[in-house]
């Protein structure tokens, strides 16, 4: 455990070299208030994650898991994003996933979690359908982003999944959160790309609420 704490300290010190004051200030202007935010760009964080993966000791999955858990606990933007990049999806239990979801502090972290981690979880579809049925913005956002990725990978939902997805999409498109409305529309577009039948369902659904589906 001491090794993990030392590693987290070392990683946090490395953020100073990635510091981008303009990016950090822009985030603060948009209301993204982290305890610490170095403004490190995503490409630099991705490079850091790859470096940590390459240098981790065996067993890699265990060391990456422990490090990801420790990084997530830090109220630092860069630590949380790195945690989503380092966590081995196959090692993450649903209960840990639930805890992380509850603790997501911003739209940026929600999107990074969805793209870097949630879409790769063995139980991703199950969680995604749970999340889009939530009344919380970040849950819905993650759910629709994950479904977009699953549809892009050719995963077709069953009949129950189709009905649930369309119902929740229509609800989201008429909901209060702009971020969720955008994610739901993008998800519907990916759904339509699964084939002609899916495209017709998406067009019919959006027409029912007087929305043009492109």
Beta strands, then each sheet from edge to edge (+ up, - down):
end
